[in-house]
């Protein structure tokens, strides 16, 4: 998952005001005020940079952001307001654990068509959040053991929550579902078929391959091995 993370963390500045003054002083040993403006296409004029240098204008967030760019160090982390400023107005919003937006202290920004799974630690079940705003409970696949009863492991399955002292449901047969990679999913979408149809076609192809293999064995083994092969594959005995 790490390769998808573009930014993570809070907005605290890792540099002090004195650090920014030192950066400006060092830049001025190599550039004139106009040279600084031209270096990154600053939004501030030469006169404004002169005021900053003389202590007559503040080291605002935008000033600090530009100084970092000029000095070629890591970018200043965005505030929550800056982060969502360019987000589409129709983007889906999932609000968790805070009825009042003023209580929100984390923002997760996700792009692309894929759903994400979110779980609040210590409360509730994991939820799948899709790009269209749908939220569905998720049941993770589980290993079957001799001591543990079988359970439904279908990812994305929606189940009603169990109420305390409610009658226990009958255990459903264990069912494992393979996970497709992006290329396989794209191929399925191109064919416009369901995963059940893909699985059925795959099983049919494997069964046909097994029968062809059995026929080859029959031809090599002769009539003596025919009955055994027919019983194993379901081919007619004569």
N, C-alpha and C positions, 0 to 999 in steps of 0.2 A: 504493500500500500504506500510505502514511503515515496515512490517515484511520482505519486499523484499529489503530494503535499507541496504547495507552492509557498506557503507562509504559515507559520504557527507561532503563537506566543502573544504576550501582552504588548501594550504600546509604550512601556517605559523606555525612555531614551537612555542608551548605554554611555552617553557622553555628557559631561557637565558643561555649564556655560563657559567656564575657563578653558575647556578643551576646544570649544568653537572659536573662542578668541585667539587661541594659539594657532588653530588652523588658518584663520583669516590672516594673522600676522605672517605665517609661513608662506601663504599664497602670494602675499604682497611683495615678498622678496623676489618672486619670479614673474609676477604679472602686474601691470597697471590696473587701475580700476576699470578702464574700458576693456582691457584684455580679459579681465574676469568676466565681464558681461558677455563678451564674445565667446568665451570658452565653452559655455553650455547654452548660450542663448538665454541668458537670465531674464526673468520677467521684471527685474528691478533695474532702474537706471543707474548710471555712474554716480549721480548726485546722491541717490539713496544709499548706495554702498558706502559712500563717503560718510554719510551720517551714521551708519552702523559702525564704521571703523572708529569714529570719534565718540561713540557712546550716546549719540543723540537719537538713535532708532533702535528698536528691540531686535534681539535674535529670535524672530518668530519661527514657527515650525517650517514655513516655506523658506526662510533664510537658511535655517539649519539644513533643510533638505538639499538646497542648492550648494551649500558649502561641502556637504558630503559628496555630491556629484563631482564638484571641481577637484576635490582631494582624492577621488576615486576610492572611497570606502563604502561599506555596506549601506544600503538605503535605509532611511528612517522608517520605522514601522508605521503603518497606517493606523489612524484612529478608526473606531467602528463606523463613524459617520463618513470618513473618507473611503473606507472599504466598500460601503454599500452605495456610494454616490452614483456610480455608473450602472448599477444592477437594473435589469429590466423591471418595469413597473408590474408586469404580470408574472414575475417569478413566484413560485410556490413558497409559502412560508410555513414553517413548523415551529410552534412555540411550546416549550416544555418547561414545566415546573415554575412558571411565573405568569400569573394572570395580568400583572401590570408590567408593561414593557420597560418601565424604569428599573425593574428588578433584574432584567436580563444582563448577564455578565460574560457571556460567550456567544460568538457568532461562528457558524460553520457555513462556508460558501462552497457550493458544489455546482459544477457545470457538466454539460453532456447529458445524454439520454438515459444513462444507467441509474438504477435505483441505489440507495444507500441504506444500510441497516444501522439503527441507532438504539442504544439501550441505556437508560438512566441507571447507574449502579445502585443496587440495593432497593430498586423500586420498579415493579412491573416487568413485562416481557419485552424482548427486543421488537422493534417495529421497522418495517420497510417503508421508506419514504421515496415515492416516485416523482419524476419531474412534473407530472400533471397534478401533483398535490395529494394523490391517494396515499393513505396510511393504512397498512395492514399488519397484524401481528405475525411474527415469524417463529416457526418451530425448527430448531437446528437438528441436523442428522445426529443420531445417537448410535453407539455401538451396542449390539445385542450380546448379552452374556447369559450364562445358564441361570444365574441368580436373579437377573432383572427381567421383568416382563417386556414383551415387544411393545414398541410405540411407533406412532406415525412420525416419520422423519422427513416429510416433504417440505422443502424450503419454500416459505411463502404461504403455507397453509394457514387458513384462518379458523380458529377454534374459539368457541365461547368460553369465557373464564369459568373455572370451577368455583362454585360457592361452598363455603364451609358446611360440613355435614351433609352435602348433597350426595345422592347415590353415585357410586363409582361407575364410570362407563366401562363397557366391555373393551378389552384391549384389542386393537385392530392389528392385522398382520403387519409385520415389519416390511417396509418398502423403501428401498434405496434408489435414489434418482441420480444419474450421472450429471456432472457439471460440464457444460459446453464452454469451449474457449470462444474468443471474439470471432475468429475466422469461421468456426462451425456455426455460430449464431447467424453471421452474415449470410452464409450459404443457405441456411434454413429459411431466412426471411426472403431471400431471392427466389426460392421455390414456392413461397407462400403456403407452407404446410405446417401443421401442428407438430409438437415434439412427439406426441403419441404415434402419429403416422410415421415419423422418422424412425422411431424405435421399432415399430412393427415391420417396416421395410427392411431395417437392418437385421432383425431376427429372421425374417423370411429369407434374406440373402445368405445368412449363415447356415440356415437349415438346408437350403439348396446346395451350398458348398459341401456340407457334410454328406448329403446323399450322393453327390458326384464322387466324393472321395470313397464312399462305400462301394459304388459301382466299379471304380478302379480296382479296389481290393478284391472284389468278386472276380473280375476278369483275370487278376493275377493269381488268386487262390484256387480258381476252378470251382466246379459245382459243389465240391465237398464242403466249402466254407460258406455257401450261399445261405443256408438256414440261419446260421449264427448272425450273419450280417443283416439279413432281413429282419430278424427279431430286434436287433439293436436300433435300426433306422426306421422301421415301419414300412419298408418296401414290401411289395407283394412277393410271396414265396415262389410263385410260378408265373 
